[in-house]
Amino acid sequence: MTLRLSWMCLAAMLMLGVISLGGCVGPSIAPTPKLTHPEAPQTLTRLLNFEPIKAESEPPQTLLAVIRLADDQLRVVIAMPTGQRLLTLVHDDQGARFTQQLMDPPFPAAWLATRLEWGLWPYTALATAWQGSEWRIVSSAPSQANARQTRGDRDIYHGDTLMAHLDYRADGSVLLIDHEGGYRLTISPL
């Protein structure tokens, strides 16, 4: 019983470490790209490292994410690096929501789903979904037609406001700098 209580305390401390993400939703949520896009990922296992931009803030927190795309549904299981499940994110035609929660997360489900889409979905899927909206994506990759863009940069704008900058690195990781929320999110393959 004491071991379970200490794991729950550790999970609570990790979630409190990313509590600053609670206000990061911004002006609105970006339109969702089609989950059935031919270039969309199928199953990914990634480390999510949340780091406040201000150095004097809380230390970085690393969580494990198993991301599964099937039948018009995004399902993300978030766990501690030890494997203990903290929550599950489900994003489908009914919107984004958390299920199977060990505790209430400090950030909205739509926020997490949106940031994962920005970092992991192909450029063309995002650009297509955002046509006719206030959202736009700008790429510095040699060819924006490269739907699987694995290197280069992306900037996400809401109107004229730069919301996030994404850097696609040679090691397969993605660094998302959220200007609105004041943090860095690194999505790294295992």
CYANA upper distance limits for C-alpha pairs under 8 A (distance plus 0.5 A):
  1 MET  CA      5 LEU  CA      6.78
  2 THR  CA      6 SER  CA      6.69
  3 LEU  CA      7 TRP  CA      6.79
  4 ARG  CA      8 MET  CA      6.75
  5 LEU  CA      9 CYS  CA      6.69
  6 SER  CA     10 LEU  CA      6.64
  7 TRP  CA     11 ALA  CA      6.60
  8 MET  CA     12 ALA  CA      6.58
  9 CYS  CA     13 MET  CA      6.69
 10 LEU  CA     14 LEU  CA      6.76
 11 ALA  CA     15 MET  CA      6.69
 11 ALA  CA     80 MET  CA      7.69
 11 ALA  CA     86 LEU  CA      7.85
 12 ALA  CA     16 LEU  CA      6.56
 12 ALA  CA    103 MET  CA      8.26
 13 MET  CA     17 GLY  CA      6.64
 14 LEU  CA     18 VAL  CA      7.40
 14 LEU  CA     61 GLN  CA      6.93
 15 MET  CA     19 ILE  CA      6.88
 15 MET  CA    105 PRO  CA      7.18
 15 MET  CA    106 PRO  CA      7.20
 16 LEU  CA    106 PRO  CA      7.74
 17 GLY  CA     58 GLU  CA      6.63
 17 GLY  CA     59 PRO  CA      7.80
 17 GLY  CA     60 PRO  CA      8.13
 17 GLY  CA     61 GLN  CA      7.06
 18 VAL  CA     50 PHE  CA      7.28
 18 VAL  CA     61 GLN  CA      7.62
 18 VAL  CA    106 PRO  CA      7.43
 19 ILE  CA    106 PRO  CA      5.50
 19 ILE  CA    107 PHE  CA      7.71
 20 SER  CA     24 CYS  CA      8.38
 20 SER  CA    106 PRO  CA      8.19
 20 SER  CA    181 GLY  CA      8.44
 21 LEU  CA    106 PRO  CA      7.16
 21 LEU  CA    107 PHE  CA      6.16
 21 LEU  CA    181 GLY  CA      6.99
 21 LEU  CA    183 TYR  CA      8.44
 22 GLY  CA    106 PRO  CA      5.69
 22 GLY  CA    107 PHE  CA      4.81
 22 GLY  CA    108 PRO  CA      7.39
 23 GLY  CA    107 PHE  CA      7.96
 23 GLY  CA    181 GLY  CA      7.39
 24 CYS  CA    107 PHE  CA      8.31
 24 CYS  CA    111 TRP  CA      7.86
 24 CYS  CA    180 GLU  CA      6.87
 24 CYS  CA    181 GLY  CA      4.88
 25 VAL  CA     29 ILE  CA      7.48
 25 VAL  CA    108 PRO  CA      8.17
 25 VAL  CA    111 TRP  CA      6.15
 25 VAL  CA    181 GLY  CA      8.11
 26 GLY  CA    180 GLU  CA      6.92
 26 GLY  CA    181 GLY  CA      8.14
 27 PRO  CA    158 HIS  CA      8.47
 29 ILE  CA    110 ALA  CA      7.71
 29 ILE  CA    111 TRP  CA      7.87
 29 ILE  CA    114 THR  CA      7.77
 30 ALA  CA    114 THR  CA      7.43
 30 ALA  CA    130 TRP  CA      7.93
 30 ALA  CA    135 TRP  CA      6.92
 31 PRO  CA    129 ALA  CA      6.60
 31 PRO  CA    130 TRP  CA      6.49
 31 PRO  CA    133 SER  CA      8.41
 31 PRO  CA    135 TRP  CA      8.43
 32 THR  CA    114 THR  CA      7.91
 32 THR  CA    117 GLU  CA      8.31
 32 THR  CA    126 LEU  CA      8.07
 32 THR  CA    129 ALA  CA      6.75
 32 THR  CA    130 TRP  CA      8.47
 33 PRO  CA     37 HIS  CA      8.30
 33 PRO  CA    117 GLU  CA      8.29
 33 PRO  CA    121 TRP  CA      8.47
 33 PRO  CA    125 ALA  CA      6.05
 33 PRO  CA    126 LEU  CA      5.95
 33 PRO  CA    128 THR  CA      7.81
 33 PRO  CA    129 ALA  CA      5.32
 33 PRO  CA    130 TRP  CA      8.33
 34 LYS  CA     72 ASP  CA      8.32
 34 LYS  CA    125 ALA  CA      7.44
 34 LYS  CA    129 ALA  CA      7.70
 35 LEU  CA     40 ALA  CA      7.39
 35 LEU  CA     69 LEU  CA      7.68
 35 LEU  CA     72 ASP  CA      5.80
 35 LEU  CA     73 GLN  CA      7.12
 35 LEU  CA     74 LEU  CA      7.65
 36 THR  CA     40 ALA  CA      7.41
 36 THR  CA     70 ALA  CA      8.45
 36 THR  CA     71 ASP  CA      7.96
 36 THR  CA     72 ASP  CA      6.40
 37 HIS  CA    125 ALA  CA      7.20
 39 GLU  CA    121 TRP  CA      8.21
 39 GLU  CA    122 PRO  CA      6.89
 39 GLU  CA    147 ALA  CA      7.59
 39 GLU  CA    148 ARG  CA      7.38
 40 ALA  CA    120 LEU  CA      8.38
 40 ALA  CA    121 TRP  CA      6.19
 40 ALA  CA    122 PRO  CA      7.01
 41 PRO  CA     68 ARG  CA      8.46
 41 PRO  CA     69 LEU  CA      7.34
 41 PRO  CA    120 LEU  CA      7.86
 41 PRO  CA    121 TRP  CA      7.61
 42 GLN  CA     67 ILE  CA      8.35
 42 GLN  CA     68 ARG  CA      6.32
 42 GLN  CA     69 LEU  CA      5.47
 42 GLN  CA     70 ALA  CA      7.59
 43 THR  CA     66 VAL  CA      7.80
 43 THR  CA     67 ILE  CA      6.00
 43 THR  CA     68 ARG  CA      4.94
 43 THR  CA     69 LEU  CA      6.76
 44 LEU  CA     66 VAL  CA      6.32
 44 LEU  CA     67 ILE  CA      5.52
 44 LEU  CA     68 ARG  CA      7.06
 44 LEU  CA    189 PRO  CA      8.39
 45 THR  CA     64 LEU  CA      7.99
 45 THR  CA     65 ALA  CA      6.31
 45 THR  CA     66 VAL  CA      4.98
 45 THR  CA     67 ILE  CA      6.68
 45 THR  CA    189 PRO  CA      6.87
 45 THR  CA    190 LEU  CA      7.02
 46 ARG  CA     64 LEU  CA      6.56
 46 ARG  CA     65 ALA  CA      5.70
 46 ARG  CA     66 VAL  CA      6.87
 46 ARG  CA     67 ILE  CA      8.28
 46 ARG  CA    187 ILE  CA      6.65
 46 ARG  CA    188 SER  CA      5.79
 46 ARG  CA    189 PRO  CA      5.15
 46 ARG  CA    190 LEU  CA      6.30
 47 LEU  CA     62 THR  CA      7.09
 47 LEU  CA     63 LEU  CA      6.29
 47 LEU  CA     64 LEU  CA      5.19
 47 LEU  CA     65 ALA  CA      6.52
 47 LEU  CA    186 THR  CA      8.19
 47 LEU  CA    187 ILE  CA      6.24
 47 LEU  CA    188 SER  CA      5.59
 47 LEU  CA    189 PRO  CA      6.84
 47 LEU  CA    190 LEU  CA      7.17
 48 LEU  CA     62 THR  CA      6.02
 48 LEU  CA     63 LEU  CA      5.64
 48 LEU  CA     64 LEU  CA      6.56
 48 LEU  CA     65 ALA  CA      7.23
 48 LEU  CA    185 LEU  CA      7.14
 48 LEU  CA    186 THR  CA      6.22
 48 LEU  CA    187 ILE  CA      5.41
 48 LEU  CA    188 SER  CA      7.13
 49 ASN  CA     60 PRO  CA      7.03
 49 ASN  CA     61 GLN  CA      6.06
 49 ASN  CA     62 THR  CA      4.77
 49 ASN  CA     63 LEU  CA      6.92
 49 ASN  CA    184 ARG  CA      8.34
 49 ASN  CA    185 LEU  CA      6.01
 49 ASN  CA    186 THR  CA      5.54
 49 ASN  CA    187 ILE  CA      7.18
 50 PHE  CA     60 PRO  CA      5.97
 50 PHE  CA     61 GLN  CA      5.73
 50 PHE  CA     62 THR  CA      6.84
 50 PHE  CA    183 TYR  CA      7.45
 50 PHE  CA    184 ARG  CA      6.44
 50 PHE  CA    185 LEU  CA      5.29
 50 PHE  CA    186 THR  CA      7.28
 51 GLU  CA     58 GLU  CA      8.30
 51 GLU  CA     59 PRO  CA      7.20
 51 GLU  CA     60 PRO  CA      4.80
 51 GLU  CA     61 GLN  CA      7.11
 51 GLU  CA    183 TYR  CA      6.02
 51 GLU  CA    184 ARG  CA      5.54
 51 GLU  CA    185 LEU  CA      6.87
 52 PRO  CA     57 SER  CA      6.59
 52 PRO  CA     58 GLU  CA      7.26
 52 PRO  CA     59 PRO  CA      7.96
 52 PRO  CA     60 PRO  CA      7.43
 52 PRO  CA    182 GLY  CA      6.73
 52 PRO  CA    183 TYR  CA      4.65
 52 PRO  CA    184 ARG  CA      6.62
 53 ILE  CA     57 SER  CA      8.29
 53 ILE  CA    182 GLY  CA      6.00
 53 ILE  CA    183 TYR  CA      5.13
 53 ILE  CA    184 ARG  CA      6.71
 54 LYS  CA    182 GLY  CA      8.10
 54 LYS  CA    183 TYR  CA      8.34
 62 THR  CA     80 MET  CA      8.06
 62 THR  CA     81 PRO  CA      7.61
 63 LEU  CA     78 ILE  CA      7.20
 63 LEU  CA     79 ALA  CA      6.37
 63 LEU  CA     80 MET  CA      5.55
 63 LEU  CA     81 PRO  CA      6.17
 64 LEU  CA     78 ILE  CA      6.19
 64 LEU  CA     79 ALA  CA      5.51
 64 LEU  CA     80 MET  CA      6.31
 64 LEU  CA     81 PRO  CA      6.02
 64 LEU  CA     83 GLY  CA      8.03
 65 ALA  CA     76 VAL  CA      6.83
 65 ALA  CA     77 VAL  CA      6.02
 65 ALA  CA     78 ILE  CA      5.16
 65 ALA  CA     79 ALA  CA      6.87
 66 VAL  CA     76 VAL  CA      6.06
 66 VAL  CA     77 VAL  CA      5.71
 66 VAL  CA     78 ILE  CA      7.29
 67 ILE  CA     74 LEU  CA      7.72
 67 ILE  CA     75 ARG  CA      6.40
 67 ILE  CA     76 VAL  CA      4.96
 67 ILE  CA     77 VAL  CA      7.11
 68 ARG  CA     74 LEU  CA      6.41
 68 ARG  CA     75 ARG  CA      5.68
 68 ARG  CA     76 VAL  CA      6.76
 69 LEU  CA     73 GLN  CA      6.24
 69 LEU  CA     74 LEU  CA      5.22
 69 LEU  CA     75 ARG  CA      6.89
 70 ALA  CA     74 LEU  CA      7.27
 72 ASP  CA     92 ASP  CA      6.70
 72 ASP  CA     93 ASP  CA      8.03
 73 GLN  CA     90 VAL  CA      7.51
 73 GLN  CA     91 HIS  CA      6.24
 73 GLN  CA     92 ASP  CA      5.12
 73 GLN  CA     93 ASP  CA      8.18
 74 LEU  CA     89 LEU  CA      8.31
 74 LEU  CA     90 VAL  CA      6.27
 74 LEU  CA     91 HIS  CA      5.44
 74 LEU  CA     92 ASP  CA      6.85
 75 ARG  CA     88 THR  CA      7.47
 75 ARG  CA     89 LEU  CA      6.10
 75 ARG  CA     90 VAL  CA      5.13
 75 ARG  CA     91 HIS  CA      6.91
 76 VAL  CA     88 THR  CA      6.06
 76 VAL  CA     89 LEU  CA      5.43
 76 VAL  CA     90 VAL  CA      7.05
 77 VAL  CA     85 ARG  CA      7.54
 77 VAL  CA     86 LEU  CA      8.30
 77 VAL  CA     87 LEU  CA      6.60
 77 VAL  CA     88 THR  CA      4.92
 77 VAL  CA     89 LEU  CA      6.86
 78 ILE  CA     85 ARG  CA      6.54
 78 ILE  CA     86 LEU  CA      6.19
 78 ILE  CA     87 LEU  CA      5.92
 78 ILE  CA     88 THR  CA      6.52
 78 ILE  CA     89 LEU  CA      8.28
 79 ALA  CA     83 GLY  CA      6.01
 79 ALA  CA     84 GLN  CA      5.76
 79 ALA  CA     85 ARG  CA      4.63
 79 ALA  CA     86 LEU  CA      5.52
 79 ALA  CA     87 LEU  CA      7.52
 80 MET  CA     84 GLN  CA      5.86
 80 MET  CA     85 ARG  CA      7.04
 80 MET  CA     86 LEU  CA      7.43
 85 ARG  CA    102 LEU  CA      7.88
 86 LEU  CA    100 GLN  CA      8.41
 86 LEU  CA    101 GLN  CA      6.43
 86 LEU  CA    102 LEU  CA      5.59
 86 LEU  CA    103 MET  CA      7.48
 87 LEU  CA     98 PHE  CA      7.22
 87 LEU  CA     99 THR  CA      6.88
 87 LEU  CA    100 GLN  CA      5.91
 87 LEU  CA    101 GLN  CA      4.73
 87 LEU  CA    102 LEU  CA      6.55
 87 LEU  CA    103 MET  CA      8.03
 87 LEU  CA    105 PRO  CA      8.47
 88 THR  CA     98 PHE  CA      6.08
 88 THR  CA     99 THR  CA      5.67
 88 THR  CA    100 GLN  CA      6.20
 88 THR  CA    101 GLN  CA      7.12
 89 LEU  CA     96 ALA  CA      7.52
 89 LEU  CA     97 ARG  CA      6.32
 89 LEU  CA     98 PHE  CA      5.06
 89 LEU  CA     99 THR  CA      6.74
 89 LEU  CA    109 ALA  CA      7.06
 89 LEU  CA    113 ALA  CA      8.18
 90 VAL  CA     96 ALA  CA      6.18
 90 VAL  CA     97 ARG  CA      6.00
 90 VAL  CA     98 PHE  CA      6.68
 90 VAL  CA     99 THR  CA      7.65
 91 HIS  CA     95 GLY  CA      5.97
 91 HIS  CA     96 ALA  CA      4.64
 91 HIS  CA     97 ARG  CA      6.97
 91 HIS  CA    113 ALA  CA      7.49
 92 ASP  CA     96 ALA  CA      7.04
 95 GLY  CA    110 ALA  CA      8.04
 96 ALA  CA    109 ALA  CA      5.93
 96 ALA  CA    110 ALA  CA      5.66
 96 ALA  CA    113 ALA  CA      7.44
 97 ARG  CA    109 ALA  CA      5.62
 97 ARG  CA    110 ALA  CA      7.63
 98 PHE  CA    109 ALA  CA      6.52
107 PHE  CA    111 TRP  CA      7.30
107 PHE  CA    112 LEU  CA      7.77
108 PRO  CA    112 LEU  CA      7.22
109 ALA  CA    113 ALA  CA      6.70
110 ALA  CA    114 THR  CA      6.46
111 TRP  CA    115 ARG  CA      6.80
112 LEU  CA    116 LEU  CA      6.76
113 ALA  CA    117 GLU  CA      6.73
114 THR  CA    118 TRP  CA      6.70
115 ARG  CA    119 GLY  CA      6.82
116 LEU  CA    120 LEU  CA      6.36
116 LEU  CA    121 TRP  CA      8.29
117 GLU  CA    121 TRP  CA      5.61
118 TRP  CA    126 LEU  CA      7.98
119 GLY  CA    166 LEU  CA      7.47
119 GLY  CA    174 VAL  CA      6.92
119 GLY  CA    176 LEU  CA      7.47
119 GLY  CA    187 ILE  CA      8.20
121 TRP  CA    125 ALA  CA      7.12
121 TRP  CA    126 LEU  CA      7.41
122 PRO  CA    126 LEU  CA      7.13
122 PRO  CA    147 ALA  CA      5.67
122 PRO  CA    148 ARG  CA      5.99
122 PRO  CA    149 GLN  CA      7.21
123 TYR  CA    127 ALA  CA      6.64
123 TYR  CA    137 ILE  CA      8.26
123 TYR  CA    144 GLN  CA      7.78
123 TYR  CA    146 ASN  CA      8.22
123 TYR  CA    147 ALA  CA      6.01
123 TYR  CA    148 ARG  CA      7.78
123 TYR  CA    149 GLN  CA      7.43
124 THR  CA    128 THR  CA      6.45
124 THR  CA    144 GLN  CA      8.47
124 THR  CA    145 ALA  CA      7.78
124 THR  CA    147 ALA  CA      6.05
125 ALA  CA    129 ALA  CA      6.70
125 ALA  CA    147 ALA  CA      8.41
126 LEU  CA    130 TRP  CA      6.65
126 LEU  CA    137 ILE  CA      7.87
127 ALA  CA    131 GLN  CA      6.87
127 ALA  CA    136 ARG  CA      7.17
127 ALA  CA    137 ILE  CA      6.76
130 TRP  CA    134 GLU  CA      8.06
130 TRP  CA    135 TRP  CA      6.15
130 TRP  CA    136 ARG  CA      6.71
131 GLN  CA    135 TRP  CA      8.32
131 GLN  CA    136 ARG  CA      8.23
134 GLU  CA    157 TYR  CA      8.49
134 GLU  CA    158 HIS  CA      5.96
134 GLU  CA    159 GLY  CA      5.57
135 TRP  CA    156 ILE  CA      7.82
135 TRP  CA    157 TYR  CA      6.14
135 TRP  CA    158 HIS  CA      5.08
135 TRP  CA    159 GLY  CA      6.72
136 ARG  CA    156 ILE  CA      6.52
136 ARG  CA    157 TYR  CA      5.80
136 ARG  CA    158 HIS  CA      7.14
136 ARG  CA    159 GLY  CA      8.17
137 ILE  CA    154 ARG  CA      7.13
137 ILE  CA    155 ASP  CA      6.21
137 ILE  CA    156 ILE  CA      5.30
137 ILE  CA    157 TYR  CA      6.83
138 VAL  CA    154 ARG  CA      6.04
138 VAL  CA    155 ASP  CA      5.64
138 VAL  CA    156 ILE  CA      7.15
139 SER  CA    144 GLN  CA      6.85
139 SER  CA    152 GLY  CA      7.90
139 SER  CA    153 ASP  CA      6.18
139 SER  CA    154 ARG  CA      4.95
139 SER  CA    155 ASP  CA      6.94
140 SER  CA    144 GLN  CA      8.21
140 SER  CA    152 GLY  CA      6.38
140 SER  CA    153 ASP  CA      5.78
140 SER  CA    154 ARG  CA      6.95
141 ALA  CA    149 GLN  CA      7.81
141 ALA  CA    151 ARG  CA      7.35
141 ALA  CA    152 GLY  CA      5.21
141 ALA  CA    153 ASP  CA      6.79
141 ALA  CA    154 ARG  CA      8.49
142 PRO  CA    152 GLY  CA      8.32
144 GLN  CA    149 GLN  CA      8.31
150 THR  CA    168 TYR  CA      6.39
150 THR  CA    169 ARG  CA      7.79
150 THR  CA    170 ALA  CA      8.01
150 THR  CA    172 GLY  CA      7.52
151 ARG  CA    167 ASP  CA      7.92
151 ARG  CA    168 TYR  CA      5.03
151 ARG  CA    169 ARG  CA      6.10
151 ARG  CA    170 ALA  CA      6.83
152 GLY  CA    167 ASP  CA      6.62
152 GLY  CA    168 TYR  CA      5.84
152 GLY  CA    169 ARG  CA      7.79
153 ASP  CA    165 HIS  CA      7.71
153 ASP  CA    166 LEU  CA      5.95
153 ASP  CA    167 ASP  CA      5.10
153 ASP  CA    168 TYR  CA      6.47
154 ARG  CA    165 HIS  CA      6.33
154 ARG  CA    166 LEU  CA      5.46
154 ARG  CA    167 ASP  CA      7.14
155 ASP  CA    162 LEU  CA      7.49
155 ASP  CA    163 MET  CA      8.16
155 ASP  CA    164 ALA  CA      6.36
155 ASP  CA    165 HIS  CA      5.05
155 ASP  CA    166 LEU  CA      6.72
156 ILE  CA    162 LEU  CA      6.55
156 ILE  CA    163 MET  CA      6.05
156 ILE  CA    164 ALA  CA      5.66
156 ILE  CA    165 HIS  CA      6.85
157 TYR  CA    161 THR  CA      5.93
157 TYR  CA    162 LEU  CA      5.05
157 TYR  CA    163 MET  CA      5.81
157 TYR  CA    164 ALA  CA      7.68
158 HIS  CA    162 LEU  CA      7.10
158 HIS  CA    163 MET  CA      6.99
162 LEU  CA    179 HIS  CA      7.63
163 MET  CA    178 ASP  CA      6.63
163 MET  CA    179 HIS  CA      5.99
163 MET  CA    180 GLU  CA      6.12
164 ALA  CA    176 LEU  CA      7.09
164 ALA  CA    177 ILE  CA      5.90
164 ALA  CA    178 ASP  CA      4.95
164 ALA  CA    179 HIS  CA      6.01
164 ALA  CA    180 GLU  CA      7.85
165 HIS  CA    176 LEU  CA      6.29
165 HIS  CA    177 ILE  CA      5.66
165 HIS  CA    178 ASP  CA      7.23
165 HIS  CA    179 HIS  CA      8.25
166 LEU  CA    174 VAL  CA      7.14
166 LEU  CA    175 LEU  CA      6.02
166 LEU  CA    176 LEU  CA      4.95
166 LEU  CA    177 ILE  CA      6.78
167 ASP  CA    174 VAL  CA      6.18
167 ASP  CA    175 LEU  CA      5.60
167 ASP  CA    176 LEU  CA      7.09
168 TYR  CA    172 GLY  CA      7.48
168 TYR  CA    173 SER  CA      6.77
168 TYR  CA    174 VAL  CA      5.24
168 TYR  CA    175 LEU  CA      7.14
169 ARG  CA    173 SER  CA      5.97
169 ARG  CA    174 VAL  CA      6.63
169 ARG  CA    175 LEU  CA      8.32
172 GLY  CA    188 SER  CA      7.24
172 GLY  CA    189 PRO  CA      7.03
173 SER  CA    186 THR  CA      7.36
173 SER  CA    187 ILE  CA      6.03
173 SER  CA    188 SER  CA      4.78
173 SER  CA    189 PRO  CA      6.76
174 VAL  CA    186 THR  CA      6.13
174 VAL  CA    187 ILE  CA      5.62
174 VAL  CA    188 SER  CA      6.98
175 LEU  CA    184 ARG  CA      7.34
175 LEU  CA    185 LEU  CA      6.40
175 LEU  CA    186 THR  CA      4.96
175 LEU  CA    187 ILE  CA      6.98
176 LEU  CA    184 ARG  CA      6.17
176 LEU  CA    185 LEU  CA      5.54
176 LEU  CA    186 THR  CA      6.62
176 LEU  CA    187 ILE  CA      8.43
177 ILE  CA    182 GLY  CA      8.19
177 ILE  CA    183 TYR  CA      6.65
177 ILE  CA    184 ARG  CA      5.05
177 ILE  CA    185 LEU  CA      6.93
178 ASP  CA    182 GLY  CA      6.24
178 ASP  CA    183 TYR  CA      6.06
178 ASP  CA    184 ARG  CA      6.66
178 ASP  CA    185 LEU  CA      8.21
179 HIS  CA    183 TYR  CA      7.66
